[in-house]
């Protein structure tokens, strides 16, 4: 009986730490929501968050290096994400976002909205973005 209680306590502690870790990564993403990022941006924390977000959609072997630099590869990946978001959302009557390679309020919002598809579409339909 003691063993079951220990396993249950350990399981709850692991789950709690996962939620805390997820909350901390969401907090950094939320703090970047109003930040405009473009080529040459030096706000490395928010650039890393944007690179991580867009990498969730990268086709195998195509992910960006998460280095905090908003260079031409990051801008190209963001542009591809924006275009893909517009095509995908056309099926649901959602409004388009500007396809300009700038990570602004519309793109941060799209990252948050697209998170749903990360769990539903990507594993089930093999959807990815080639950039």
Residue frames as a rotation matrix with the C-alpha (Angstrom) as fourth column:
UNK 1
0.567 0.824 0.000 0.00
0.824 -0.567 0.000 0.00
0.000 0.000 -1.000 0.00
UNK 2
0.380 -0.512 -0.770 2.88
0.170 -0.780 0.603 2.39
-0.909 -0.360 -0.209 0.78
UNK 3
-0.633 -0.665 0.397 4.33
0.465 0.083 0.882 1.71
-0.619 0.743 0.256 -2.67
UNK 4
-0.058 0.705 0.707 1.09
0.976 -0.110 0.189 2.75
0.211 0.701 -0.681 -4.43
UNK 5
0.807 0.356 -0.472 0.95
0.503 -0.833 0.231 5.97
-0.311 -0.424 -0.851 -2.41
UNK 6
-0.022 -0.912 -0.410 4.58
0.156 -0.408 0.900 6.74
-0.988 -0.044 0.151 -3.27
UNK 7
-0.655 -0.171 0.737 3.99
0.717 0.170 0.676 6.13
-0.241 0.971 0.011 -6.99
UNK 8
0.355 0.871 0.340 0.84
0.910 -0.405 0.086 8.27
0.213 0.279 -0.936 -6.95
UNK 9
0.685 -0.165 -0.709 2.66
0.285 -0.836 0.469 11.08
-0.670 -0.523 -0.526 -5.12
UNK 10
-0.428 -0.904 0.006 5.57
0.273 -0.123 0.954 10.90
-0.862 0.410 0.299 -7.58
UNK 11
-0.398 0.364 0.842 3.15
0.917 0.126 0.378 10.94
0.031 0.923 -0.384 -10.53
UNK 12
0.720 0.685 -0.116 1.38
0.694 -0.717 0.069 14.02
-0.036 -0.130 -0.991 -9.21
UNK 13
0.345 -0.679 -0.648 4.74
0.134 -0.647 0.750 15.78
-0.929 -0.346 -0.132 -8.65
UNK 14
-0.646 -0.571 0.507 5.83
0.543 0.123 0.831 15.01
-0.537 0.812 0.231 -12.23
UNK 15
0.020 0.747 0.664 2.54
0.967 -0.184 0.177 16.31
0.255 0.639 -0.726 -13.65
UNK 16
0.791 0.257 -0.555 2.77
0.468 -0.839 0.278 19.46
-0.394 -0.479 -0.784 -11.54
UNK 17
-0.106 -0.911 -0.400 6.30
0.155 -0.412 0.898 20.14
-0.982 0.033 0.184 -12.77
UNK 18
-0.569 -0.014 0.822 5.18
0.812 0.147 0.565 19.68
-0.129 0.989 -0.073 -16.40
UNK 19
0.492 0.831 0.260 2.40
0.844 -0.528 0.092 22.24
0.214 0.175 -0.961 -15.91
UNK 20
0.614 -0.344 -0.710 4.79
0.232 -0.781 0.580 24.67
-0.754 -0.521 -0.400 -14.25
UNK 21
-0.505 -0.851 0.140 7.28
0.357 -0.058 0.932 24.30
-0.785 0.521 0.334 -17.11
UNK 22
-0.297 0.472 0.830 4.56
0.937 -0.026 0.349 24.80
0.186 0.881 -0.434 -19.70
UNK 23
0.733 0.614 -0.291 3.29
0.670 -0.725 0.159 27.84
-0.113 -0.312 -0.943 -17.84
UNK 24
0.203 -0.727 -0.656 6.75
0.178 -0.631 0.755 29.41
-0.963 -0.270 0.001 -17.82
UNK 25
-0.744 -0.460 0.485 7.20
0.539 0.016 0.842 28.94
-0.395 0.888 0.236 -21.57
UNK 26
0.091 0.851 0.517 3.73
0.947 -0.235 0.220 30.34
0.309 0.469 -0.827 -22.19
UNK 27
0.639 0.111 -0.761 4.57
0.508 -0.804 0.309 33.33
-0.578 -0.584 -0.570 -20.02
UNK 28
-0.403 -0.846 -0.350 7.58
0.190 -0.451 0.872 34.18
-0.895 0.285 0.342 -22.19
UNK 29
-0.662 0.251 0.706 5.47
0.743 0.093 0.663 33.80
0.101 0.963 -0.248 -25.34
UNK 30
0.441 0.893 -0.089 2.73
0.894 -0.428 0.133 35.99
0.081 -0.138 -0.987 -23.84
UNK 31
0.337 -0.377 -0.863 5.28
0.339 -0.806 0.485 38.68
-0.878 -0.456 -0.143 -22.98
UNK 32
-0.753 -0.655 0.065 6.29
0.253 -0.197 0.947 38.77
-0.608 0.730 0.314 -26.66
UNK 33
-0.039 0.846 0.532 2.75
0.906 0.255 -0.339 39.13
-0.422 0.468 -0.776 -28.06
UNK 34
0.849 0.426 -0.311 3.02
0.300 -0.875 -0.381 42.89
-0.434 0.230 -0.871 -28.58
UNK 35
0.015 -0.954 -0.300 6.58
-0.130 -0.300 0.945 42.78
-0.991 0.025 -0.128 -29.89
UNK 36
0.941 0.179 -0.286 7.29
-0.290 -0.005 -0.957 43.45
-0.172 0.984 0.047 -33.58
UNK 37
0.118 -0.916 0.383 10.17
0.012 0.387 0.922 41.40
-0.993 -0.104 0.057 -34.92
UNK 38
0.984 0.088 -0.157 11.83
-0.151 -0.067 -0.986 41.84
-0.097 0.994 -0.053 -38.30
UNK 39
0.554 -0.831 0.048 15.20
0.668 0.409 -0.621 41.26
0.496 0.377 0.782 -39.96
UNK 40
-0.281 -0.798 0.533 17.91
0.145 -0.585 -0.798 42.63
0.949 -0.147 0.280 -37.70
UNK 41
0.655 0.574 0.491 15.86
-0.417 -0.267 0.869 42.50
0.630 -0.774 0.065 -34.49
UNK 42
-0.418 -0.905 -0.083 18.11
-0.315 0.230 -0.921 42.07
0.852 -0.358 -0.381 -31.49
UNK 43
0.035 0.508 0.861 15.44
-0.999 0.036 0.019 41.07
-0.021 -0.861 0.509 -28.93
UNK 44
-0.666 -0.478 -0.574 16.85
-0.593 0.805 0.018 37.56
0.453 0.352 -0.819 -28.73
UNK 45
-0.822 0.397 0.409 14.32
-0.125 0.575 -0.809 36.20
-0.556 -0.716 -0.422 -26.20
UNK 46
0.183 0.968 -0.171 11.28
-0.407 -0.084 -0.910 36.99
-0.895 0.236 0.379 -28.35
UNK 47
0.047 -0.235 -0.971 13.09
-0.990 0.121 -0.077 35.96
0.136 0.964 -0.227 -31.54
UNK 48
-0.916 -0.400 -0.017 13.81
-0.389 0.899 -0.200 32.58
0.095 -0.176 -0.980 -29.94
UNK 49
-0.422 0.847 0.323 10.14
-0.101 0.310 -0.945 32.24
-0.901 -0.432 -0.045 -28.97
UNK 50
0.400 0.569 -0.719 9.09
-0.759 -0.235 -0.608 33.01
-0.514 0.788 0.338 -32.56
UNK 51
-0.336 -0.608 -0.719 11.65
-0.882 0.472 0.014 30.55
0.331 0.639 -0.695 -33.93
UNK 52
-0.936 0.042 0.349 10.39
-0.152 0.847 -0.510 27.84
-0.317 -0.530 -0.786 -31.56
UNK 53
-0.038 0.999 -0.010 6.77
-0.306 -0.021 -0.952 28.56
-0.951 -0.033 0.307 -32.51
UNK 54
0.391 0.189 -0.901 7.43
-0.908 -0.078 -0.411 28.37
-0.148 0.979 0.141 -36.26
UNK 55
-0.652 -0.710 -0.267 9.59
-0.733 0.680 -0.020 25.24
0.196 0.183 -0.963 -35.81
UNK 56
-0.417 0.588 0.693 6.51
-0.311 0.624 -0.717 23.40
-0.854 -0.514 -0.077 -34.50
UNK 57
0.644 0.760 -0.091 5.32
-0.259 0.104 -0.960 23.44
-0.720 0.642 0.264 -38.11
UNK 58
-0.066 -0.764 -0.642 8.60
-0.951 -0.147 0.273 22.73
-0.303 0.628 -0.717 -39.91
UNK 59
0.837 0.202 -0.509 8.75
-0.411 0.846 -0.339 19.73
0.363 0.493 0.791 -42.22
UNK 60
0.843 -0.530 0.090 11.25
0.311 0.618 0.722 17.11
-0.439 -0.581 0.686 -41.03
UNK 61
0.033 -0.965 0.260 14.81
0.959 0.104 0.265 18.37
-0.283 0.240 0.929 -41.37
UNK 62
-0.036 0.032 0.999 13.71
0.677 -0.735 0.048 21.95
0.735 0.678 0.004 -42.11
UNK 63
0.736 0.396 -0.550 13.63
0.677 -0.417 0.606 23.51
0.010 -0.818 -0.575 -38.63
UNK 64
0.589 -0.497 0.637 15.39
-0.213 -0.856 -0.471 26.79
0.779 0.142 -0.610 -37.92
UNK 65
-0.360 -0.699 -0.618 18.32
0.719 0.214 -0.661 26.98
0.594 -0.683 0.426 -35.57
UNK 66
0.780 0.624 -0.048 16.93
0.481 -0.549 0.683 28.71
0.400 -0.556 -0.729 -32.47
UNK 67
-0.190 -0.974 -0.125 19.66
0.939 -0.143 -0.313 31.31
0.287 -0.177 0.941 -32.09
UNK 68
0.213 0.355 -0.910 17.77
0.721 -0.686 -0.099 34.52
-0.660 -0.635 -0.402 -31.29
UNK 69
-0.710 -0.471 -0.524 18.78
-0.028 -0.724 0.689 36.21
-0.704 0.504 0.501 -34.55
UNK 70
0.430 0.896 0.107 16.05
0.226 0.008 -0.974 37.40
-0.874 0.443 -0.199 -36.93
UNK 71
-0.604 -0.717 -0.348 17.90
-0.271 -0.226 0.936 36.88
-0.749 0.660 -0.058 -40.17
UNK 72
-0.450 0.410 -0.793 16.73
-0.891 -0.144 0.431 36.00
0.063 0.901 0.430 -43.69
UNK 73
-0.801 0.161 -0.577 16.02
0.055 0.979 0.197 32.34
0.596 0.126 -0.793 -42.79
UNK 74
-0.729 0.566 -0.385 13.78
0.503 0.061 -0.862 33.33
-0.465 -0.822 -0.329 -39.87
UNK 75
-0.454 0.569 -0.686 12.02
-0.574 -0.775 -0.263 35.93
-0.681 0.274 0.679 -42.00
UNK 76
-0.613 0.190 -0.767 11.47
-0.671 0.389 0.632 33.32
0.418 0.902 -0.111 -44.75
UNK 77
-0.842 0.297 -0.450 10.09
0.430 0.873 -0.230 30.81
0.325 -0.387 -0.863 -42.25
UNK 78
-0.604 0.643 -0.472 7.73
0.196 -0.454 -0.869 33.41
-0.773 -0.617 0.148 -40.76
UNK 79
-0.488 0.397 -0.777 6.58
-0.823 -0.505 0.259 34.38
-0.289 0.766 0.574 -44.28
UNK 80
-0.730 0.187 -0.658 5.89
-0.236 0.834 0.499 30.71
0.642 0.520 -0.564 -45.10
UNK 81
-0.804 0.446 -0.393 3.99
0.574 0.410 -0.708 30.30
-0.155 -0.795 -0.586 -41.82
UNK 82
-0.550 0.604 -0.577 1.87
-0.273 -0.783 -0.559 33.40
-0.789 -0.149 0.596 -42.51
UNK 83
-0.508 0.337 -0.793 0.96
-0.844 -0.013 0.535 32.19
0.171 0.941 0.291 -46.02
UNK 84
-0.784 0.177 -0.595 0.16
0.139 0.984 0.110 28.69
0.605 0.004 -0.796 -44.75
UNK 85
-0.792 0.507 -0.340 -1.98
0.331 -0.112 -0.937 30.10
-0.513 -0.855 -0.079 -41.95
UNK 86
-0.456 0.627 -0.631 -4.05
-0.708 -0.686 -0.170 32.05
-0.539 0.369 0.757 -44.49
UNK 87
-0.539 0.237 -0.808 -4.58
-0.602 0.563 0.566 28.99
0.589 0.792 -0.161 -46.72
UNK 88
-0.843 0.167 -0.511 -5.51
0.398 0.833 -0.384 26.79
0.362 -0.527 -0.769 -43.77
UNK 89
-0.713 0.555 -0.429 -7.90
0.255 -0.365 -0.896 29.30
-0.654 -0.747 0.119 -42.23
UNK 90
-0.746 0.469 -0.472 -9.70
-0.663 -0.457 0.594 29.98
0.062 0.756 0.652 -45.52
UNK 91
-0.632 0.486 -0.603 -11.53
0.184 0.850 0.493 26.72
0.753 0.200 -0.627 -44.83
UNK 92
-0.351 0.447 -0.823 -12.91
0.935 0.207 -0.287 28.14
0.043 -0.870 -0.491 -41.60
UNK 93
0.487 0.615 0.621 -13.79
0.654 -0.728 0.208 31.67
0.580 0.305 -0.756 -42.65
UNK 94
0.425 -0.414 -0.805 -11.07
0.700 -0.414 0.582 33.22
-0.574 -0.811 0.114 -40.49
UNK 95
0.973 -0.078 -0.217 -9.53
-0.177 -0.857 -0.484 36.50
-0.148 0.510 -0.847 -41.55
UNK 96
0.585 -0.807 0.084 -6.15
0.587 0.350 -0.730 36.57
0.560 0.476 0.678 -43.25
UNK 97
0.613 -0.534 -0.582 -2.99
0.307 -0.518 0.798 37.92
-0.728 -0.668 -0.153 -41.72
UNK 98
0.772 -0.396 -0.497 -0.45
-0.625 -0.614 -0.482 40.03
-0.115 0.683 -0.721 -43.59
UNK 99
0.761 -0.586 0.277 2.22
0.609 0.793 0.008 37.92
-0.225 0.163 0.961 -45.33
UNK 100
0.850 -0.443 0.286 5.27
-0.267 -0.829 -0.492 40.14
0.455 0.342 -0.822 -44.85
UNK 101
0.182 -0.822 -0.539 7.77
0.474 0.554 -0.685 38.14
0.862 -0.131 0.490 -42.78
UNK 102
-0.548 -0.283 0.787 7.29
-0.472 -0.672 -0.571 40.46
0.690 -0.684 0.235 -39.80
UNK 103
-0.377 0.415 -0.828 6.31
0.739 0.674 0.001 38.85
0.558 -0.612 -0.561 -36.52
UNK 104
-0.799 0.226 0.558 3.76
-0.386 -0.904 -0.187 41.36
0.462 -0.364 0.809 -35.23
UNK 105
-0.539 0.630 0.558 0.47
-0.696 0.040 -0.717 41.16
-0.474 -0.775 0.417 -33.31
UNK 106
0.456 0.754 -0.472 -1.34
-0.890 0.382 -0.248 39.24
-0.007 0.533 0.846 -36.08
UNK 107
0.032 -0.528 -0.849 1.41
-0.431 0.759 -0.488 36.63
0.902 0.382 -0.204 -36.31
UNK 108
-0.897 -0.302 0.322 1.64
-0.405 0.275 -0.872 36.19
0.175 -0.913 -0.369 -32.52
UNK 109
-0.104 0.946 0.307 -2.16
-0.843 0.080 -0.531 35.72
-0.527 -0.314 0.790 -32.50
UNK 110
0.488 0.245 -0.838 -1.85
-0.761 0.589 -0.271 33.21
0.427 0.770 0.474 -35.35
UNK 111
-0.590 -0.732 -0.341 0.78
-0.387 0.627 -0.676 31.25
0.708 -0.267 -0.654 -33.39
UNK 112
-0.783 0.332 0.526 -1.68
-0.509 0.145 -0.849 31.05
-0.358 -0.932 0.055 -30.49
UNK 113
0.283 0.946 -0.160 -4.60
-0.863 0.178 -0.474 30.05
-0.420 0.272 0.866 -32.72
UNK 114
0.263 -0.260 -0.929 -2.51
-0.731 0.574 -0.368 27.55
0.629 0.776 -0.039 -34.68
UNK 115
-0.641 -0.545 0.541 -1.51
-0.768 0.448 -0.458 25.76
0.007 -0.709 -0.705 -31.48
UNK 116
0.217 0.815 0.538 -4.78
-0.653 0.531 -0.541 23.80
-0.726 -0.234 0.647 -31.73
UNK 117
0.828 0.126 -0.547 -3.78
-0.543 0.425 -0.724 22.44
0.141 0.897 0.420 -35.13
UNK 118
-0.217 -0.976 -0.006 -0.43
-0.907 0.204 -0.370 21.34
0.362 -0.075 -0.929 -33.76
UNK 119
-0.626 0.015 0.779 -2.23
-0.524 0.732 -0.436 18.59
-0.577 -0.682 -0.450 -31.87
UNK 120
0.313 0.885 0.345 -5.03
-0.218 0.420 -0.881 17.78
-0.924 0.201 0.324 -34.32
UNK 121
0.892 0.149 -0.426 -3.74
-0.425 -0.041 -0.904 18.24
-0.152 0.988 0.027 -37.86
UNK 122
0.100 -0.958 -0.268 0.00
-0.988 -0.064 -0.141 17.64
0.118 0.279 -0.953 -37.77
UNK 123
-0.620 -0.406 0.672 -0.02
-0.537 0.843 0.014 14.13
-0.572 -0.352 -0.741 -36.29
UNK 124
0.028 0.767 0.641 -3.17
0.082 0.638 -0.766 13.03
-0.996 0.075 -0.045 -38.08
UNK 125
0.913 0.392 0.110 -2.68
0.158 -0.092 -0.983 14.50
-0.376 0.915 -0.146 -41.54
UNK 126
0.174 -0.940 0.292 1.09
0.922 0.260 0.288 14.95
-0.347 0.219 0.912 -41.78
UNK 127
0.840 0.187 0.510 0.77
0.395 -0.855 -0.336 18.71
0.373 0.483 -0.792 -42.32
UNK 128
0.178 -0.793 -0.583 4.01
0.736 -0.286 0.614 20.68
-0.654 -0.538 0.532 -42.19
UNK 129
0.950 0.051 -0.308 5.50
-0.121 -0.848 -0.516 23.84
-0.288 0.527 -0.800 -43.65
UNK 130
0.372 -0.849 0.376 8.50
0.924 0.379 -0.058 23.65
-0.094 0.369 0.925 -45.94
UNK 131
0.994 -0.113 0.002 10.77
-0.112 -0.989 -0.093 26.66
0.012 0.093 -0.996 -45.47
